C-alpha cells in the first residue's frame, strides 16, 4: 500500500514541460547570458587606463613651453656657471630694449651672444638683490612668442615684451620671485 496522492493538473503540466527540456549539449545559444563587450571587467580596466594615460599626457603637453623657450632653458642650464662679459653692455642693452639705460640692471654675471636653435641670441645672467639670479634672452631677429609663464625642467620661465622695441624676451630663473623683479625691469609696463 502506498500513500501517494493523486497528481493534480499542476503536477501533470510541470512533468510534461520538464520532459521537453533540452539535453545539456543541445542548449540553444540564445538561452545563455550574453555580456556586452563593454561590460567586461578587462575592457573597463583598459578604458580606464587609457583615460588616465590620456589625461596625464594631455596635462604634461599643455604645460610644455614653446620650442624656443625649451631651448633657452637648456642653454641656461649648460651656461649656468659661466661668468664674464663677452659683449659691450650698450649693445646688449639695446637688444633687450633698454637703450636709454647706462648700466646693466642688477649685478651682471654673464653677458654674451649665443645661439639657440640656429638663432642669434643675446644672453644676460644677472643677480637682483631682492629676487635672485635671472637669465634674460633677447633674439637678434624677430620671433613670435606669446606672453606666457610656467615651470619646466626645474626652473621658472616667463616670456615678456621688451620696453622699447616690443620684442619678446625670455626670462629664466630657479626662483619665481626673481622673475617678477626682472619683469619689472625689462618688460613693458601693462597698459
MODELLER restraints for C-alpha pairs under 7 A, 6 or more apart:
rsr = mdl.restraints
at = mdl.atoms
rsr.add(forms.Gaussian(group=physical.xy_distance, feature=features.Distance(at['CA:38:A'], at['CA:44:A']), mean=6.65, stdev=0.5))
rsr.add(forms.Gaussian(group=physical.xy_distance, feature=features.Distance(at['CA:69:A'], at['CA:170:A']), mean=6.90, stdev=0.5))
rsr.add(forms.Gaussian(group=physical.xy_distance, feature=features.Distance(at['CA:71:A'], at['CA:116:A']), mean=6.06, stdev=0.5))
rsr.add(forms.Gaussian(group=physical.xy_distance, feature=features.Distance(at['CA:71:A'], at['CA:117:A']), mean=6.70, stdev=0.5))
rsr.add(forms.Gaussian(group=physical.xy_distance, feature=features.Distance(at['CA:72:A'], at['CA:116:A']), mean=6.62, stdev=0.5))
rsr.add(forms.Gaussian(group=physical.xy_distance, feature=features.Distance(at['CA:73:A'], at['CA:172:A']), mean=6.76, stdev=0.5))
rsr.add(forms.Gaussian(group=physical.xy_distance, feature=features.Distance(at['CA:82:A'], at['CA:110:A']), mean=6.64, stdev=0.5))
rsr.add(forms.Gaussian(group=physical.xy_distance, feature=features.Distance(at['CA:83:A'], at['CA:109:A']), mean=5.23, stdev=0.5))
rsr.add(forms.Gaussian(group=physical.xy_distance, feature=features.Distance(at['CA:83:A'], at['CA:110:A']), mean=4.80, stdev=0.5))
rsr.add(forms.Gaussian(group=physical.xy_distance, feature=features.Distance(at['CA:84:A'], at['CA:109:A']), mean=6.21, stdev=0.5))
rsr.add(forms.Gaussian(group=physical.xy_distance, feature=features.Distance(at['CA:84:A'], at['CA:110:A']), mean=4.88, stdev=0.5))
rsr.add(forms.Gaussian(group=physical.xy_distance, feature=features.Distance(at['CA:84:A'], at['CA:111:A']), mean=6.48, stdev=0.5))
rsr.add(forms.Gaussian(group=physical.xy_distance, feature=features.Distance(at['CA:85:A'], at['CA:110:A']), mean=5.67, stdev=0.5))
rsr.add(forms.Gaussian(group=physical.xy_distance, feature=features.Distance(at['CA:85:A'], at['CA:111:A']), mean=4.77, stdev=0.5))
rsr.add(forms.Gaussian(group=physical.xy_distance, feature=features.Distance(at['CA:85:A'], at['CA:112:A']), mean=6.36, stdev=0.5))
rsr.add(forms.Gaussian(group=physical.xy_distance, feature=features.Distance(at['CA:86:A'], at['CA:111:A']), mean=5.79, stdev=0.5))
rsr.add(forms.Gaussian(group=physical.xy_distance, feature=features.Distance(at['CA:86:A'], at['CA:112:A']), mean=4.79, stdev=0.5))
rsr.add(forms.Gaussian(group=physical.xy_distance, feature=features.Distance(at['CA:87:A'], at['CA:111:A']), mean=6.10, stdev=0.5))
rsr.add(forms.Gaussian(group=physical.xy_distance, feature=features.Distance(at['CA:87:A'], at['CA:112:A']), mean=5.32, stdev=0.5))
rsr.add(forms.Gaussian(group=physical.xy_distance, feature=features.Distance(at['CA:89:A'], at['CA:104:A']), mean=6.72, stdev=0.5))
rsr.add(forms.Gaussian(group=physical.xy_distance, feature=features.Distance(at['CA:90:A'], at['CA:99:A']), mean=6.92, stdev=0.5))
rsr.add(forms.Gaussian(group=physical.xy_distance, feature=features.Distance(at['CA:92:A'], at['CA:122:A']), mean=6.63, stdev=0.5))
rsr.add(forms.Gaussian(group=physical.xy_distance, feature=features.Distance(at['CA:93:A'], at['CA:99:A']), mean=5.33, stdev=0.5))
rsr.add(forms.Gaussian(group=physical.xy_distance, feature=features.Distance(at['CA:93:A'], at['CA:104:A']), mean=6.96, stdev=0.5))
rsr.add(forms.Gaussian(group=physical.xy_distance, feature=features.Distance(at['CA:95:A'], at['CA:138:A']), mean=6.35, stdev=0.5))
rsr.add(forms.Gaussian(group=physical.xy_distance, feature=features.Distance(at['CA:96:A'], at['CA:138:A']), mean=5.66, stdev=0.5))
rsr.add(forms.Gaussian(group=physical.xy_distance, feature=features.Distance(at['CA:96:A'], at['CA:162:A']), mean=6.35, stdev=0.5))
rsr.add(forms.Gaussian(group=physical.xy_distance, feature=features.Distance(at['CA:97:A'], at['CA:162:A']), mean=5.31, stdev=0.5))
rsr.add(forms.Gaussian(group=physical.xy_distance, feature=features.Distance(at['CA:97:A'], at['CA:163:A']), mean=5.28, stdev=0.5))
rsr.add(forms.Gaussian(group=physical.xy_distance, feature=features.Distance(at['CA:97:A'], at['CA:164:A']), mean=4.84, stdev=0.5))
rsr.add(forms.Gaussian(group=physical.xy_distance, feature=features.Distance(at['CA:97:A'], at['CA:165:A']), mean=5.81, stdev=0.5))
rsr.add(forms.Gaussian(group=physical.xy_distance, feature=features.Distance(at['CA:98:A'], at['CA:163:A']), mean=6.79, stdev=0.5))
rsr.add(forms.Gaussian(group=physical.xy_distance, feature=features.Distance(at['CA:98:A'], at['CA:164:A']), mean=6.89, stdev=0.5))
rsr.add(forms.Gaussian(group=physical.xy_distance, feature=features.Distance(at['CA:106:A'], at['CA:126:A']), mean=5.75, stdev=0.5))
rsr.add(forms.Gaussian(group=physical.xy_distance, feature=features.Distance(at['CA:106:A'], at['CA:127:A']), mean=5.30, stdev=0.5))
rsr.add(forms.Gaussian(group=physical.xy_distance, feature=features.Distance(at['CA:106:A'], at['CA:128:A']), mean=4.82, stdev=0.5))
rsr.add(forms.Gaussian(group=physical.xy_distance, feature=features.Distance(at['CA:107:A'], at['CA:126:A']), mean=5.27, stdev=0.5))
rsr.add(forms.Gaussian(group=physical.xy_distance, feature=features.Distance(at['CA:107:A'], at['CA:127:A']), mean=4.91, stdev=0.5))
rsr.add(forms.Gaussian(group=physical.xy_distance, feature=features.Distance(at['CA:107:A'], at['CA:128:A']), mean=6.56, stdev=0.5))
rsr.add(forms.Gaussian(group=physical.xy_distance, feature=features.Distance(at['CA:108:A'], at['CA:125:A']), mean=6.05, stdev=0.5))
rsr.add(forms.Gaussian(group=physical.xy_distance, feature=features.Distance(at['CA:108:A'], at['CA:126:A']), mean=4.12, stdev=0.5))
rsr.add(forms.Gaussian(group=physical.xy_distance, feature=features.Distance(at['CA:108:A'], at['CA:127:A']), mean=6.32, stdev=0.5))
rsr.add(forms.Gaussian(group=physical.xy_distance, feature=features.Distance(at['CA:109:A'], at['CA:125:A']), mean=5.39, stdev=0.5))
rsr.add(forms.Gaussian(group=physical.xy_distance, feature=features.Distance(at['CA:109:A'], at['CA:126:A']), mean=5.23, stdev=0.5))
rsr.add(forms.Gaussian(group=physical.xy_distance, feature=features.Distance(at['CA:110:A'], at['CA:124:A']), mean=5.57, stdev=0.5))
rsr.add(forms.Gaussian(group=physical.xy_distance, feature=features.Distance(at['CA:110:A'], at['CA:125:A']), mean=4.95, stdev=0.5))
rsr.add(forms.Gaussian(group=physical.xy_distance, feature=features.Distance(at['CA:110:A'], at['CA:126:A']), mean=6.95, stdev=0.5))
rsr.add(forms.Gaussian(group=physical.xy_distance, feature=features.Distance(at['CA:111:A'], at['CA:123:A']), mean=5.69, stdev=0.5))
rsr.add(forms.Gaussian(group=physical.xy_distance, feature=features.Distance(at['CA:111:A'], at['CA:124:A']), mean=4.67, stdev=0.5))
rsr.add(forms.Gaussian(group=physical.xy_distance, feature=features.Distance(at['CA:111:A'], at['CA:125:A']), mean=6.62, stdev=0.5))
rsr.add(forms.Gaussian(group=physical.xy_distance, feature=features.Distance(at['CA:112:A'], at['CA:122:A']), mean=6.00, stdev=0.5))
rsr.add(forms.Gaussian(group=physical.xy_distance, feature=features.Distance(at['CA:112:A'], at['CA:123:A']), mean=5.33, stdev=0.5))
rsr.add(forms.Gaussian(group=physical.xy_distance, feature=features.Distance(at['CA:112:A'], at['CA:124:A']), mean=6.80, stdev=0.5))
rsr.add(forms.Gaussian(group=physical.xy_distance, feature=features.Distance(at['CA:113:A'], at['CA:120:A']), mean=6.93, stdev=0.5))
rsr.add(forms.Gaussian(group=physical.xy_distance, feature=features.Distance(at['CA:113:A'], at['CA:121:A']), mean=5.68, stdev=0.5))
rsr.add(forms.Gaussian(group=physical.xy_distance, feature=features.Distance(at['CA:113:A'], at['CA:122:A']), mean=4.49, stdev=0.5))
rsr.add(forms.Gaussian(group=physical.xy_distance, feature=features.Distance(at['CA:113:A'], at['CA:123:A']), mean=5.85, stdev=0.5))
rsr.add(forms.Gaussian(group=physical.xy_distance, feature=features.Distance(at['CA:114:A'], at['CA:120:A']), mean=5.92, stdev=0.5))
rsr.add(forms.Gaussian(group=physical.xy_distance, feature=features.Distance(at['CA:114:A'], at['CA:121:A']), mean=5.09, stdev=0.5))
rsr.add(forms.Gaussian(group=physical.xy_distance, feature=features.Distance(at['CA:114:A'], at['CA:122:A']), mean=6.09, stdev=0.5))
rsr.add(forms.Gaussian(group=physical.xy_distance, feature=features.Distance(at['CA:114:A'], at['CA:123:A']), mean=6.53, stdev=0.5))
rsr.add(forms.Gaussian(group=physical.xy_distance, feature=features.Distance(at['CA:115:A'], at['CA:121:A']), mean=5.54, stdev=0.5))
rsr.add(forms.Gaussian(group=physical.xy_distance, feature=features.Distance(at['CA:120:A'], at['CA:139:A']), mean=6.11, stdev=0.5))
rsr.add(forms.Gaussian(group=physical.xy_distance, feature=features.Distance(at['CA:120:A'], at['CA:140:A']), mean=5.55, stdev=0.5))
rsr.add(forms.Gaussian(group=physical.xy_distance, feature=features.Distance(at['CA:121:A'], at['CA:137:A']), mean=6.25, stdev=0.5))
rsr.add(forms.Gaussian(group=physical.xy_distance, feature=features.Distance(at['CA:121:A'], at['CA:138:A']), mean=5.56, stdev=0.5))
rsr.add(forms.Gaussian(group=physical.xy_distance, feature=features.Distance(at['CA:121:A'], at['CA:139:A']), mean=4.48, stdev=0.5))
rsr.add(forms.Gaussian(group=physical.xy_distance, feature=features.Distance(at['CA:121:A'], at['CA:140:A']), mean=5.78, stdev=0.5))
rsr.add(forms.Gaussian(group=physical.xy_distance, feature=features.Distance(at['CA:122:A'], at['CA:137:A']), mean=5.62, stdev=0.5))
rsr.add(forms.Gaussian(group=physical.xy_distance, feature=features.Distance(at['CA:122:A'], at['CA:138:A']), mean=5.10, stdev=0.5))
rsr.add(forms.Gaussian(group=physical.xy_distance, feature=features.Distance(at['CA:122:A'], at['CA:139:A']), mean=6.29, stdev=0.5))
rsr.add(forms.Gaussian(group=physical.xy_distance, feature=features.Distance(at['CA:123:A'], at['CA:136:A']), mean=5.93, stdev=0.5))
rsr.add(forms.Gaussian(group=physical.xy_distance, feature=features.Distance(at['CA:123:A'], at['CA:137:A']), mean=4.89, stdev=0.5))
rsr.add(forms.Gaussian(group=physical.xy_distance, feature=features.Distance(at['CA:123:A'], at['CA:138:A']), mean=6.78, stdev=0.5))
rsr.add(forms.Gaussian(group=physical.xy_distance, feature=features.Distance(at['CA:124:A'], at['CA:135:A']), mean=5.56, stdev=0.5))
rsr.add(forms.Gaussian(group=physical.xy_distance, feature=features.Distance(at['CA:124:A'], at['CA:136:A']), mean=5.11, stdev=0.5))
rsr.add(forms.Gaussian(group=physical.xy_distance, feature=features.Distance(at['CA:124:A'], at['CA:137:A']), mean=6.54, stdev=0.5))
rsr.add(forms.Gaussian(group=physical.xy_distance, feature=features.Distance(at['CA:125:A'], at['CA:134:A']), mean=5.69, stdev=0.5))
rsr.add(forms.Gaussian(group=physical.xy_distance, feature=features.Distance(at['CA:125:A'], at['CA:135:A']), mean=4.19, stdev=0.5))
rsr.add(forms.Gaussian(group=physical.xy_distance, feature=features.Distance(at['CA:125:A'], at['CA:136:A']), mean=6.29, stdev=0.5))
rsr.add(forms.Gaussian(group=physical.xy_distance, feature=features.Distance(at['CA:126:A'], at['CA:133:A']), mean=5.76, stdev=0.5))
rsr.add(forms.Gaussian(group=physical.xy_distance, feature=features.Distance(at['CA:126:A'], at['CA:134:A']), mean=5.56, stdev=0.5))
rsr.add(forms.Gaussian(group=physical.xy_distance, feature=features.Distance(at['CA:126:A'], at['CA:135:A']), mean=6.39, stdev=0.5))
rsr.add(forms.Gaussian(group=physical.xy_distance, feature=features.Distance(at['CA:127:A'], at['CA:133:A']), mean=4.29, stdev=0.5))
rsr.add(forms.Gaussian(group=physical.xy_distance, feature=features.Distance(at['CA:127:A'], at['CA:134:A']), mean=6.19, stdev=0.5))
rsr.add(forms.Gaussian(group=physical.xy_distance, feature=features.Distance(at['CA:131:A'], at['CA:177:A']), mean=5.39, stdev=0.5))
rsr.add(forms.Gaussian(group=physical.xy_distance, feature=features.Distance(at['CA:131:A'], at['CA:178:A']), mean=3.91, stdev=0.5))
rsr.add(forms.Gaussian(group=physical.xy_distance, feature=features.Distance(at['CA:131:A'], at['CA:181:A']), mean=6.00, stdev=0.5))
rsr.add(forms.Gaussian(group=physical.xy_distance, feature=features.Distance(at['CA:132:A'], at['CA:175:A']), mean=6.78, stdev=0.5))
rsr.add(forms.Gaussian(group=physical.xy_distance, feature=features.Distance(at['CA:132:A'], at['CA:178:A']), mean=5.05, stdev=0.5))
rsr.add(forms.Gaussian(group=physical.xy_distance, feature=features.Distance(at['CA:133:A'], at['CA:173:A']), mean=6.28, stdev=0.5))
rsr.add(forms.Gaussian(group=physical.xy_distance, feature=features.Distance(at['CA:133:A'], at['CA:178:A']), mean=6.60, stdev=0.5))
rsr.add(forms.Gaussian(group=physical.xy_distance, feature=features.Distance(at['CA:134:A'], at['CA:171:A']), mean=6.69, stdev=0.5))
rsr.add(forms.Gaussian(group=physical.xy_distance, feature=features.Distance(at['CA:134:A'], at['CA:172:A']), mean=5.80, stdev=0.5))
rsr.add(forms.Gaussian(group=physical.xy_distance, feature=features.Distance(at['CA:134:A'], at['CA:173:A']), mean=4.83, stdev=0.5))
rsr.add(forms.Gaussian(group=physical.xy_distance, feature=features.Distance(at['CA:134:A'], at['CA:178:A']), mean=6.32, stdev=0.5))
rsr.add(forms.Gaussian(group=physical.xy_distance, feature=features.Distance(at['CA:134:A'], at['CA:179:A']), mean=6.85, stdev=0.5))
rsr.add(forms.Gaussian(group=physical.xy_distance, feature=features.Distance(at['CA:135:A'], at['CA:171:A']), mean=5.71, stdev=0.5))
rsr.add(forms.Gaussian(group=physical.xy_distance, feature=features.Distance(at['CA:135:A'], at['CA:172:A']), mean=5.14, stdev=0.5))
rsr.add(forms.Gaussian(group=physical.xy_distance, feature=features.Distance(at['CA:135:A'], at['CA:173:A']), mean=6.37, stdev=0.5))
rsr.add(forms.Gaussian(group=physical.xy_distance, feature=features.Distance(at['CA:136:A'], at['CA:169:A']), mean=6.67, stdev=0.5))
rsr.add(forms.Gaussian(group=physical.xy_distance, feature=features.Distance(at['CA:136:A'], at['CA:170:A']), mean=5.67, stdev=0.5))
rsr.add(forms.Gaussian(group=physical.xy_distance, feature=features.Distance(at['CA:136:A'], at['CA:171:A']), mean=4.69, stdev=0.5))
rsr.add(forms.Gaussian(group=physical.xy_distance, feature=features.Distance(at['CA:136:A'], at['CA:172:A']), mean=6.55, stdev=0.5))
rsr.add(forms.Gaussian(group=physical.xy_distance, feature=features.Distance(at['CA:137:A'], at['CA:169:A']), mean=5.63, stdev=0.5))
rsr.add(forms.Gaussian(group=physical.xy_distance, feature=features.Distance(at['CA:137:A'], at['CA:170:A']), mean=5.07, stdev=0.5))
rsr.add(forms.Gaussian(group=physical.xy_distance, feature=features.Distance(at['CA:137:A'], at['CA:171:A']), mean=6.59, stdev=0.5))
rsr.add(forms.Gaussian(group=physical.xy_distance, feature=features.Distance(at['CA:138:A'], at['CA:169:A']), mean=5.07, stdev=0.5))
rsr.add(forms.Gaussian(group=physical.xy_distance, feature=features.Distance(at['CA:138:A'], at['CA:170:A']), mean=6.84, stdev=0.5))
rsr.add(forms.Gaussian(group=physical.xy_distance, feature=features.Distance(at['CA:142:A'], at['CA:167:A']), mean=6.73, stdev=0.5))
rsr.add(forms.Gaussian(group=physical.xy_distance, feature=features.Distance(at['CA:145:A'], at['CA:168:A']), mean=6.36, stdev=0.5))
rsr.add(forms.Gaussian(group=physical.xy_distance, feature=features.Distance(at['CA:146:A'], at['CA:159:A']), mean=6.95, stdev=0.5))
rsr.add(forms.Gaussian(group=physical.xy_distance, feature=features.Distance(at['CA:147:A'], at['CA:159:A']), mean=4.86, stdev=0.5))
rsr.add(forms.Gaussian(group=physical.xy_distance, feature=features.Distance(at['CA:147:A'], at['CA:160:A']), mean=5.37, stdev=0.5))
rsr.add(forms.Gaussian(group=physical.xy_distance, feature=features.Distance(at['CA:148:A'], at['CA:158:A']), mean=5.77, stdev=0.5))
rsr.add(forms.Gaussian(group=physical.xy_distance, feature=features.Distance(at['CA:148:A'], at['CA:159:A']), mean=5.38, stdev=0.5))
rsr.add(forms.Gaussian(group=physical.xy_distance, feature=features.Distance(at['CA:149:A'], at['CA:157:A']), mean=5.49, stdev=0.5))
rsr.add(forms.Gaussian(group=physical.xy_distance, feature=features.Distance(at['CA:149:A'], at['CA:158:A']), mean=4.04, stdev=0.5))
rsr.add(forms.Gaussian(group=physical.xy_distance, feature=features.Distance(at['CA:149:A'], at['CA:159:A']), mean=6.20, stdev=0.5))
rsr.add(forms.Gaussian(group=physical.xy_distance, feature=features.Distance(at['CA:150:A'], at['CA:156:A']), mean=5.80, stdev=0.5))
rsr.add(forms.Gaussian(group=physical.xy_distance, feature=features.Distance(at['CA:150:A'], at['CA:157:A']), mean=5.50, stdev=0.5))
rsr.add(forms.Gaussian(group=physical.xy_distance, feature=features.Distance(at['CA:150:A'], at['CA:158:A']), mean=6.53, stdev=0.5))
rsr.add(forms.Gaussian(group=physical.xy_distance, feature=features.Distance(at['CA:151:A'], at['CA:157:A']), mean=6.09, stdev=0.5))
rsr.add(forms.Gaussian(group=physical.xy_distance, feature=features.Distance(at['CA:155:A'], at['CA:172:A']), mean=6.78, stdev=0.5))
rsr.add(forms.Gaussian(group=physical.xy_distance, feature=features.Distance(at['CA:155:A'], at['CA:173:A']), mean=5.71, stdev=0.5))
rsr.add(forms.Gaussian(group=physical.xy_distance, feature=features.Distance(at['CA:155:A'], at['CA:174:A']), mean=4.63, stdev=0.5))
rsr.add(forms.Gaussian(group=physical.xy_distance, feature=features.Distance(at['CA:156:A'], at['CA:172:A']), mean=5.82, stdev=0.5))
rsr.add(forms.Gaussian(group=physical.xy_distance, feature=features.Distance(at['CA:156:A'], at['CA:173:A']), mean=5.38, stdev=0.5))
rsr.add(forms.Gaussian(group=physical.xy_distance, feature=features.Distance(at['CA:156:A'], at['CA:174:A']), mean=5.82, stdev=0.5))
rsr.add(forms.Gaussian(group=physical.xy_distance, feature=features.Distance(at['CA:156:A'], at['CA:175:A']), mean=6.72, stdev=0.5))
rsr.add(forms.Gaussian(group=physical.xy_distance, feature=features.Distance(at['CA:156:A'], at['CA:176:A']), mean=6.02, stdev=0.5))
rsr.add(forms.Gaussian(group=physical.xy_distance, feature=features.Distance(at['CA:157:A'], at['CA:171:A']), mean=5.52, stdev=0.5))
rsr.add(forms.Gaussian(group=physical.xy_distance, feature=features.Distance(at['CA:157:A'], at['CA:172:A']), mean=4.49, stdev=0.5))
rsr.add(forms.Gaussian(group=physical.xy_distance, feature=features.Distance(at['CA:157:A'], at['CA:173:A']), mean=6.47, stdev=0.5))
rsr.add(forms.Gaussian(group=physical.xy_distance, feature=features.Distance(at['CA:158:A'], at['CA:170:A']), mean=5.88, stdev=0.5))
rsr.add(forms.Gaussian(group=physical.xy_distance, feature=features.Distance(at['CA:158:A'], at['CA:171:A']), mean=5.15, stdev=0.5))
rsr.add(forms.Gaussian(group=physical.xy_distance, feature=features.Distance(at['CA:158:A'], at['CA:172:A']), mean=6.67, stdev=0.5))
rsr.add(forms.Gaussian(group=physical.xy_distance, feature=features.Distance(at['CA:159:A'], at['CA:168:A']), mean=6.36, stdev=0.5))
rsr.add(forms.Gaussian(group=physical.xy_distance, feature=features.Distance(at['CA:159:A'], at['CA:169:A']), mean=5.62, stdev=0.5))
rsr.add(forms.Gaussian(group=physical.xy_distance, feature=features.Distance(at['CA:159:A'], at['CA:170:A']), mean=4.64, stdev=0.5))
rsr.add(forms.Gaussian(group=physical.xy_distance, feature=features.Distance(at['CA:159:A'], at['CA:171:A']), mean=6.25, stdev=0.5))
rsr.add(forms.Gaussian(group=physical.xy_distance, feature=features.Distance(at['CA:160:A'], at['CA:168:A']), mean=5.56, stdev=0.5))
rsr.add(forms.Gaussian(group=physical.xy_distance, feature=features.Distance(at['CA:160:A'], at['CA:169:A']), mean=5.31, stdev=0.5))
rsr.add(forms.Gaussian(group=physical.xy_distance, feature=features.Distance(at['CA:160:A'], at['CA:170:A']), mean=6.57, stdev=0.5))
rsr.add(forms.Gaussian(group=physical.xy_distance, feature=features.Distance(at['CA:160:A'], at['CA:187:A']), mean=5.70, stdev=0.5))
rsr.add(forms.Gaussian(group=physical.xy_distance, feature=features.Distance(at['CA:161:A'], at['CA:167:A']), mean=5.48, stdev=0.5))
rsr.add(forms.Gaussian(group=physical.xy_distance, feature=features.Distance(at['CA:161:A'], at['CA:168:A']), mean=4.55, stdev=0.5))
rsr.add(forms.Gaussian(group=physical.xy_distance, feature=features.Distance(at['CA:161:A'], at['CA:169:A']), mean=5.98, stdev=0.5))
rsr.add(forms.Gaussian(group=physical.xy_distance, feature=features.Distance(at['CA:161:A'], at['CA:187:A']), mean=5.38, stdev=0.5))
rsr.add(forms.Gaussian(group=physical.xy_distance, feature=features.Distance(at['CA:161:A'], at['CA:188:A']), mean=5.86, stdev=0.5))
rsr.add(forms.Gaussian(group=physical.xy_distance, feature=features.Distance(at['CA:162:A'], at['CA:168:A']), mean=6.05, stdev=0.5))
rsr.add(forms.Gaussian(group=physical.xy_distance, feature=features.Distance(at['CA:162:A'], at['CA:169:A']), mean=6.24, stdev=0.5))
rsr.add(forms.Gaussian(group=physical.xy_distance, feature=features.Distance(at['CA:162:A'], at['CA:186:A']), mean=5.92, stdev=0.5))
rsr.add(forms.Gaussian(group=physical.xy_distance, feature=features.Distance(at['CA:162:A'], at['CA:187:A']), mean=4.75, stdev=0.5))
rsr.add(forms.Gaussian(group=physical.xy_distance, feature=features.Distance(at['CA:162:A'], at['CA:188:A']), mean=5.51, stdev=0.5))
rsr.add(forms.Gaussian(group=physical.xy_distance, feature=features.Distance(at['CA:163:A'], at['CA:186:A']), mean=6.39, stdev=0.5))
rsr.add(forms.Gaussian(group=physical.xy_distance, feature=features.Distance(at['CA:163:A'], at['CA:187:A']), mean=5.33, stdev=0.5))
rsr.add(forms.Gaussian(group=physical.xy_distance, feature=features.Distance(at['CA:163:A'], at['CA:188:A']), mean=4.20, stdev=0.5))
rsr.add(forms.Gaussian(group=physical.xy_distance, feature=features.Distance(at['CA:171:A'], at['CA:179:A']), mean=6.61, stdev=0.5))
rsr.add(forms.Gaussian(group=physical.xy_distance, feature=features.Distance(at['CA:173:A'], at['CA:179:A']), mean=6.50, stdev=0.5))
